[in-house]
Amino acid sequence: MDFYVAGAPAHGDDEVIVNHPYDGRPVGRTTWATEDQVEAAVAAAAGVAEEAAALPAHVRAAALDHVAHRIAERRQEIAELITAENGKPVKWALIEADRAVSVFRWAAEEARRFSGGLQRLDTDPGGTGRLAVVRRVPRGPVLGISPFNFPLNLVAHKVAPALAVGAPIVLKPAPATPLTALLLGSILAGTDLPAGMFSILPVPNERASALVTDPRLPIVSVTGSGPVGAAIRRAAPDKHVTLELGGNAAVLLCADYGSDKDLDWAAQRVAIFANYQAGQSCIAVQRVFVNDTLDFLPRLTAAVEALVTGDPADPAVDVGPMISEDAARRVAAWVDEAVAAGATVVTGGKRDGATYSPTILTGVPADAKVMAEEVFGPVLVVSPVPDDPAGFAAINDSAYGLQAGVFTHDLQTAFAAHRHLRVGGVIVGDVPSYRADQMPYGGVKGSGSGREGVASAMEDYTEPRVMVLTGVEL
């Protein structure tokens, strides 16, 4: 597949073969962008920045609408490509395609209403006759770095807000899953955006540092692992860097959530959203804290064991392979370490190539990797807690803070969770895996800085510029 330099299709010198994580067969080919092509992309982004910032809202919105419509038309094709390069079950890949449609549609709407505001300054005598016009203007071209786990939707969350505000973007997709981003590039190439407005460059990770430090790309937006984010922050201290770095998301089942209907709902939601991407989601459920009066574990175990694991192209399959056999080996090693430290495997705990069976652990020490770190695999840790404050403390006992889920019907408990939990988002009555693409999304502590969601990213990609009008009769 072609990649895109300043909106034009291009090929590099060295071939990249993308293999299916499930069975290892080749599913597509592209090439690495050369250093000269990377330079051309960055130079074009810098060169078009002023023109891009001046694009009328209707031009930006029309381009975003075009992308939304084309993704919707090619939904099945795109989902099959996501499954082929990522291993995600096609039922989830279809949902990812639908979400990307929504992201670009929402960005088109935001582009039309991204208008700034007015402030009257005559609140003090010295401001009589003065009015401030406050607009937000692009900080400059954006470097977007996207991960493998959502090869379309997390690309959309970099590209759509940039185009909505009139900022050129150079996107580096994950080396393991470049093909879906390149297909998106072919759709973007059908818009009327000026040359240089976008580039999509497959680049090996070891060559990414030159992009991160290039002063012509003053914004860096990264979704990835904690170590990668920390390295980027250190490498670009003078840039505006937004980081979405994942976590070890937790849920709390409160004492009031004890009816059969409640427990069955919670068991189904936790089982599905601990495993739906083979656990490879930054808000996949990893830690489950249950009030010790609730008999939840048998229901959760039954729900996990009912999940269908296998070929992700099968519409009946719930859980597919991990991104690679090495990733599955790492998860197996972490589970083995926890067992050696005293944990019990309730179900799962088996690896078959790149597939790791959905797993529940109990009795896990607090310092075990499966509890303290981000597993990024289909592993659940279940622990009892005596009351809600202990549950809140257990959730907060983490280096991460992306989102948390609290199963309760009590309004006071919900507000207490929102007040006490050190996370970017609290989902009440459901798992932390819920994300609406228009709401602010991001974390605290080791989970990053800044917020995604179309409008929030547009704020991050821009800065306020004030004009004061003098001698105005208000």
C-alpha positions in Angstrom: 0.0 0.0 0.0 1.1 3.6 -0.6 1.9 5.9 2.2 1.3 9.6 1.9 3.8 12.5 1.8 2.1 15.9 1.7 -1.1 14.3 0.6 0.4 12.4 -2.4 0.9 8.6 -2.5 4.5 7.5 -2.2 6.7 4.4 -1.8 10.0 4.0 0.1 12.9 1.6 -0.4 12.5 -1.0 2.3 9.4 -3.3 2.3 7.3 -3.9 5.4 5.3 -7.1 5.5 2.3 -7.1 7.9 1.3 -10.5 9.2 -2.0 -11.6 10.7 -1.5 -12.1 14.5 -3.8 -15.1 14.5 -2.0 -17.4 12.0 1.0 -15.4 10.9 0.0 -15.2 7.2 0.9 -12.0 5.3 -2.0 -9.7 4.9 -0.4 -6.6 3.3 2.7 -4.8 2.4 4.0 -1.2 2.5 7.4 0.4 2.8 9.2 2.5 5.3 9.4 6.2 4.5 12.9 7.3 3.7 14.6 10.1 5.5 14.2 12.4 2.5 10.4 11.6 2.4 10.1 12.4 6.1 11.9 15.7 5.6 9.6 16.5 2.6 6.5 15.8 4.8 7.6 18.0 7.7 8.7 20.8 5.3 5.3 20.7 3.6 3.5 20.8 6.9 5.5 23.8 8.0 5.1 25.5 4.6 1.3 25.1 4.5 0.6 26.0 8.2 -0.4 29.6 7.5 -2.7 28.6 4.6 -4.2 25.8 6.7 -5.0 28.1 9.6 -6.8 30.5 7.3 -9.0 27.8 5.6 -12.7 28.7 5.9 -14.7 26.6 8.3 -16.8 25.2 5.4 -13.7 23.8 3.7 -12.4 22.1 6.8 -15.9 20.7 7.6 -16.5 19.5 4.1 -13.2 17.5 4.1 -14.1 15.9 7.5 -17.6 15.1 6.2 -16.1 13.5 3.2 -14.0 11.2 5.3 -16.9 10.3 7.5 -19.0 9.3 4.5 -16.3 7.3 2.8 -15.5 5.3 6.0 -19.2 4.5 6.4 -19.3 3.3 2.8 -16.3 1.1 3.2 -17.1 -0.1 6.7 -16.9 -3.8 6.0 -13.7 -3.5 4.0 -12.1 -1.4 6.7 -13.2 -3.7 9.5 -11.7 -6.7 7.7 -8.4 -4.9 7.3 -8.4 -4.0 11.0 -9.0 -7.6 11.9 -6.3 -8.8 9.5 -3.5 -6.6 10.8 -4.5 -6.3 14.4 -6.2 -9.6 15.2 -9.2 -7.9 16.7 -12.5 -9.9 16.3 -14.4 -8.5 13.4 -17.4 -7.7 15.6 -15.2 -5.2 17.4 -13.5 -4.0 14.2 -16.9 -3.0 12.8 -17.6 -1.0 16.0 -14.3 0.7 15.6 -15.1 1.7 12.0 -18.5 3.1 13.2 -16.7 5.1 15.9 -14.3 6.6 13.4 -17.3 7.7 11.3 -18.6 9.4 14.4 -15.3 11.1 15.2 -15.0 12.6 11.8 -18.6 13.7 11.7 -18.3 15.3 15.2 -15.1 17.0 14.0 -16.9 18.5 11.1 -19.6 19.8 13.4 -17.0 21.3 15.8 -15.1 22.9 12.9 -18.3 24.8 12.0 -18.8 26.2 15.5 -15.2 26.7 16.6 -15.7 30.5 16.8 -14.1 31.9 19.9 -15.9 34.4 22.1 -16.2 38.0 23.4 -15.4 39.5 26.8 -16.6 42.9 27.8 -13.8 44.7 29.7 -15.8 47.5 31.2 -16.1 45.6 34.5 -13.5 48.0 35.8 -13.4 51.8 35.0 -10.1 51.4 33.0 -11.8 49.1 30.6 -14.7 51.4 29.6 -15.3 51.3 25.9 -13.1 48.2 25.4 -14.1 44.7 24.2 -11.9 41.6 23.9 -12.3 39.2 21.0 -10.8 35.8 22.0 -10.1 33.3 19.3 -8.1 30.1 19.3 -5.5 29.7 16.6 -3.4 26.6 15.7 -0.2 26.2 17.6 1.3 24.8 14.4 1.7 21.5 12.7 1.0 18.4 14.7 3.0 15.2 15.1 0.6 12.3 15.8 1.9 9.0 17.1 -0.8 6.3 17.2 -0.7 2.7 18.7 -1.6 -0.7 17.3 -4.7 -1.5 19.4 -7.1 0.9 17.6 -5.5 1.3 14.2 -8.3 3.5 12.9 -10.1 5.2 15.7 -7.0 6.4 17.6 -5.6 7.6 14.3 -8.9 9.5 13.8 -8.5 11.1 17.2 -5.2 12.6 16.0 -6.2 13.6 12.5 -9.8 14.8 12.8 -9.1 17.5 15.5 -6.1 18.7 13.6 -8.0 19.2 10.4 -10.9 20.7 12.3 -8.8 23.6 13.6 -6.7 24.0 10.4 -3.5 22.4 11.7 -1.4 20.3 9.3 -0.6 16.8 10.7 2.2 14.3 10.2 1.0 10.9 11.4 3.3 8.1 12.4 1.1 4.9 12.7 2.2 1.9 14.8 4.7 -0.2 12.9 2.7 -3.4 13.6 -0.6 -1.9 12.1 0.1 0.7 9.4 -2.3 -0.5 6.8 -5.6 0.9 8.2 -4.0 4.3 8.6 -2.8 4.2 5.0 -6.3 3.3 3.8 -7.5 6.4 5.7 -4.8 8.3 3.8 -6.3 7.3 0.5 -9.6 8.7 1.7 -8.1 11.9 2.9 -6.4 12.2 -0.5 -9.9 12.5 -2.1 -10.5 15.8 -0.2 -9.8 19.4 -1.4 -7.4 20.0 1.4 -4.2 21.8 0.3 -1.1 19.8 -0.3 0.9 19.4 2.9 -2.1 19.3 5.1 -1.5 15.7 6.0 1.2 13.0 5.7 1.0 9.4 6.9 4.4 7.9 7.3 5.4 4.4 8.3 8.6 4.9 10.2 10.4 2.5 12.4 10.3 3.4 16.1 14.0 3.9 16.3 13.7 6.7 13.7 10.8 8.5 15.4 13.0 10.6 17.7 13.9 12.9 14.8 10.2 13.7 14.3 9.7 14.2 18.0 12.5 16.8 18.3 11.9 18.6 15.0 11.0 22.2 15.9 8.7 22.5 12.9 6.3 20.2 14.7 5.5 22.1 17.9 2.6 19.8 19.0 3.2 16.1 19.7 0.1 14.0 20.4 0.9 10.4 21.5 -1.1 7.4 22.5 1.1 4.6 23.7 2.9 3.1 26.7 4.1 4.9 29.8 7.9 4.4 29.0 7.4 5.8 25.5 5.4 8.8 26.7 8.0 9.6 29.4 10.8 9.4 26.8 8.9 11.7 24.5 8.3 14.2 27.2 12.0 14.3 28.1 13.0 14.6 24.4 10.6 17.5 23.7 10.5 19.7 26.9 9.7 22.9 24.9 6.8 21.4 22.9 3.1 21.1 23.7 2.9 17.4 24.3 -0.3 15.5 25.0 0.0 11.9 26.3 -2.5 9.2 26.6 -0.6 6.4 28.2 -3.0 3.8 29.4 -3.4 2.3 32.9 -4.6 -0.7 34.9 -8.3 0.2 35.0 -10.3 -0.9 38.0 -14.0 -1.4 38.9 -15.6 -1.4 42.3 -18.8 -3.3 43.1 -20.5 -1.6 46.0 -22.6 -3.3 48.7 -25.9 -1.9 47.3 -25.2 -3.5 43.9 -26.3 -7.0 45.1 -29.4 -8.1 43.3 -29.2 -11.0 40.8 -29.9 -8.6 38.0 -27.2 -6.2 39.1 -24.6 -8.9 39.6 -25.4 -10.6 36.3 -25.1 -7.2 34.5 -21.8 -6.4 36.2 -20.4 -9.9 35.4 -21.2 -9.7 31.7 -19.8 -6.2 31.4 -16.6 -6.9 33.3 -16.1 -10.2 31.4 -16.5 -8.7 28.0 -14.5 -5.5 28.6 -11.6 -7.2 30.2 -11.2 -9.3 27.1 -12.8 -7.6 24.0 -9.5 -6.5 22.5 -7.7 -9.5 24.1 -7.2 -7.0 26.9 -5.2 -4.7 24.7 -7.1 -1.5 25.6 -5.9 1.2 27.9 -9.3 1.1 29.7 -9.8 -2.7 29.6 -10.9 -3.9 33.0 -7.9 -5.3 34.9 -8.6 -4.9 38.6 -11.9 -5.8 40.2 -12.7 -4.9 43.8 -15.8 -6.5 45.2 -17.6 -5.7 48.5 -17.0 -8.8 50.6 -20.8 -9.3 51.1 -21.4 -9.9 47.4 -21.1 -13.4 45.8 -19.7 -12.1 42.5 -16.8 -14.4 41.6 -18.9 -17.4 40.4 -21.0 -15.2 38.1 -17.9 -13.5 36.7 -16.2 -16.8 36.1 -19.2 -18.2 34.2 -19.3 -15.1 32.1 -15.6 -15.2 31.3 -15.7 -18.9 30.4 -18.7 -18.3 28.1 -16.6 -16.0 25.9 -15.7 -17.5 22.5 -12.0 -17.5 21.6 -10.7 -18.2 18.2 -10.3 -16.9 14.6 -11.1 -13.2 14.8 -12.7 -13.3 11.3 -15.5 -15.4 12.7 -18.4 -13.1 13.7 -19.1 -15.4 16.7 -15.7 -14.9 18.2 -15.4 -12.5 21.2 -11.7 -12.8 22.0 -8.9 -13.1 19.3 -5.2 -13.2 19.5 -2.9 -10.6 21.0 -0.8 -8.5 18.6 2.1 -11.0 18.7 3.3 -14.2 20.2 5.9 -12.2 22.2 3.1 -10.2 23.7 1.2 -13.3 24.8 4.4 -14.8 26.2 4.9 -11.7 28.3 1.4 -11.9 29.8 1.9 -15.6 30.5 5.2 -14.8 32.4 3.4 -12.1 34.5 0.6 -14.6 35.4 3.2 -17.2 36.3 5.0 -14.7 38.5 1.8 -13.9 40.3 1.0 -17.6 40.9 4.5 -18.1 42.2 3.8 -15.3 44.7 0.6 -16.9 45.9 -2.1 -16.1 43.4 -4.7 -18.6 42.3 -5.8 -19.1 38.7 -9.6 -19.4 38.8 -9.9 -19.9 35.1 -7.7 -19.5 32.0 -4.0 -19.1 32.3 -3.2 -20.9 29.0 -1.3 -19.7 25.9 -1.7 -21.0 22.4 0.7 -19.1 20.1 -0.4 -15.4 20.2 -3.7 -16.3 21.9 -3.9 -16.1 25.7 -7.1 -17.5 27.3 -9.2 -15.1 29.3 -7.9 -15.4 32.8 -9.2 -14.6 36.4 -6.7 -14.4 39.3 -7.4 -14.1 43.0 -5.1 -13.7 46.0 -2.8 -11.5 44.0 -0.2 -9.6 46.0 -0.4 -5.8 45.6 3.1 -5.6 44.2 2.6 -8.3 41.5 2.9 -7.0 37.9 -0.6 -8.1 37.0 -1.9 -5.8 39.8 0.6 -2.9 39.8 1.4 -2.6 36.1 -0.6 -2.5 32.9 -1.1 -6.1 31.8 -2.5 -5.1 28.3 -3.8 -8.7 28.0 -6.9 -10.7 28.9 -6.2 -10.9 32.7 -8.5 -10.0 35.5 -7.5 -9.7 39.2 -10.4 -10.0 41.7 -10.0 -8.8 45.3 -12.5 -8.3 48.2 -12.9 -5.0 50.0 -14.8 -4.4 53.2 -16.5 -1.1 52.2 -16.6 1.7 49.7 -13.8 3.8 51.2 -11.5 0.8 51.1 -12.5 0.2 47.5 -11.7 3.8 46.6 -8.3 3.5 48.3 -7.6 0.3 46.4 -8.4 1.9 43.1 -6.2 4.8 43.9 -3.3 2.5 45.0 -1.9 2.6 41.5 0.7 4.5 39.5 -2.0 5.1 36.9 -5.3 7.0 36.8 -7.1 6.8 33.5 -10.7 5.7 34.2 -12.6 3.7 36.8 -16.0 2.0 37.0 -18.2 2.1 40.1 -21.2 -0.2 40.2 -23.7 1.5 42.5 -27.2 2.8 42.5 -26.5 5.3 45.3 -26.2 8.9 44.2 -24.1 9.9 47.2 -21.7 7.0 46.5 -21.4 8.1 42.9 -20.4 11.6 43.9 -18.1 10.3 46.5 -16.3 8.2 43.9 -16.1 11.2 41.6 -14.6 13.2 44.5 -12.1 10.7 45.8 -10.9 8.7 42.8 -7.7 10.1 41.2 -8.6 9.2 37.6 -9.6 11.1 34.5 -13.0 9.7 34.4 -15.5 7.7 36.6 -18.1 5.6 34.9 -21.0 4.9 37.3 -23.0 1.7 36.8 -20.7 0.3 34.1 -17.1 -0.6 33.4 -14.3 2.0 32.9 -14.1 0.8 29.2 -16.9 3.2 28.2 -15.7 6.1 26.1 -17.8 8.6 24.2 -15.6 10.1 21.5 -16.8 13.6 22.0 -16.2 13.8 25.8 -12.9 14.7 27.4 -10.8 11.6 27.7 -7.4 11.2 29.4 -5.8 10.5 32.7 -3.7 11.6 35.6 -0.5 10.3 37.2 1.2 7.7 34.9 -1.8 7.7 32.5 -0.7 10.9 30.8 -1.6 14.5 30.4 -3.9 16.5 28.2 -7.3 15.2 26.9 -8.6 13.6 23.8 -12.1 13.8 22.5 -12.6 16.0 19.5 -13.3 19.3 21.2 -10.8 18.7 23.9 -8.0 17.9 21.4 -9.0 21.0 19.4 -8.3 23.0 22.5 -4.9 21.2 23.0 -3.9 21.9 19.3 -4.7 25.6 19.6 -3.9 28.6 21.8 -5.9 31.7 22.6 -5.2 34.9 20.8 -6.8 38.1 22.1 -7.8 41.3 20.2 -8.9 44.3 22.2 -11.2 46.8 20.5 -11.0 50.3 21.9 -13.7 53.0 21.8 -16.6 50.6 21.5 -19.9 51.7 22.9 -21.4 48.6 24.6 
